[in-house]
Amino acid sequence: MAEDTKDDGPDYAEENALRNASESLHNYDPAADTFTAVFGAPVPAATIYDEEREILVRVEPQSHAVVGFTIPNFKAWYAKNYPDGGEWELDLPPTWPIGADEPPAE
């Protein structure tokens, strides 16, 4: 069993990040034209509208961890943000403030 020491113990942050990446689920609903991604196991979360990215960000209220996002009107969002087509990616910070006056952590 690995020791839980700071110097040579397991890196839980890295382990959790890898687990969340491997456990992320995404879905496009063509009837609603909505793309949704969930990181890790589903948890209760607040939904916050990100005006800059024009998406809905799901945030766990206690830790402020970003646990997913939804892109409504995905086809229009994609056409606006990726006019040349191709693959897309969304760079979100690991945590998000719940208060309206705080910018997201980078």
N, C-alpha and C positions, 0 to 999 in steps of 0.2 A: 504494500500500500504506500502511495506517495505521501511524503510529509508535507504538511501545510506550512512551509516556511517562506519567508519573503525572498530569500536568496536563491534557493534551489527547488522550491515547491512548485506545484502546478500553477499555471497562469490562468486563473478562473475567468478573467476578462476575455482573454483570447479564446479560451475554451467555449465560453458562452457565445461569443461572436461567431465562431465557426458553427456551433450548434444552431444558432438562429438562422444563419445563412443556409444551412442544409435543411432546416425545417420551414423555410419560408414557402408560403403557398401563394399563388397568384391565379387570377381568374378574369377572363373577359366575358361579360354578359352582352351578347349582341343585341338582344331585345331592349335592354336598358342603355346600351352603348356606354357601359361603365367598366373600367378596369380596377380591380381591387388586389392588393397585396397584403398579406399578413405575415409578420415575422415571429416565428416560434409558435407556441401554443396560444390559442385565443385567450385573451384576458379582458376583463372590463376596462374600457378606455373612454376617454373624452375625445370628441371629434372637433378639430380646430381647422378653420378654413385658412389656408396659406395663400394670401393674395398674390404674392410674388410668383409662385409656381402655379397658381390656379388649381390647387388640389385640396382634398380633405385629408388631414394628417390625424392618425389615431395615436393618442398619447395616454400611457398608463399614469393615472393621477398622482400616485405616491412617489414614484421614482422619476417621473417625467420622461420615461423611456419611450422612444418612438416605436410603436408596435405594429404599424401598418399605415397604409394610405389608400385612398380611392381617387380615381380620376373620372369625374362625371363628364359626359359628352366627349368621350375619349377620341373619337375620330376628328372632331374639330380641334381638340387640344393637340393631338399629334400633328395635324396639318399646320397649325400655327407654330409649334415649337420645332418641328422637323420637316420644313418645306421640301427638302431634297429627298425625303424618305429614308429608308435604312433603319438600322437598329437604334433603339433609344435607351437612355438610362436616366435615373432620377437620383440625384445626390442629396440625401437627407442627413441631418445631424443625428447623432445617437440619442440626444435628449432634446426636449422642446419645452419652453416655458409655458405654463398654463395662463399666466397673467397677460393681459393685452398689451402692456407697455414694454415687455421684455422681448428682445430679439432671440431667435433660436441659437443655441450653442453650436459652434462650428467644430 
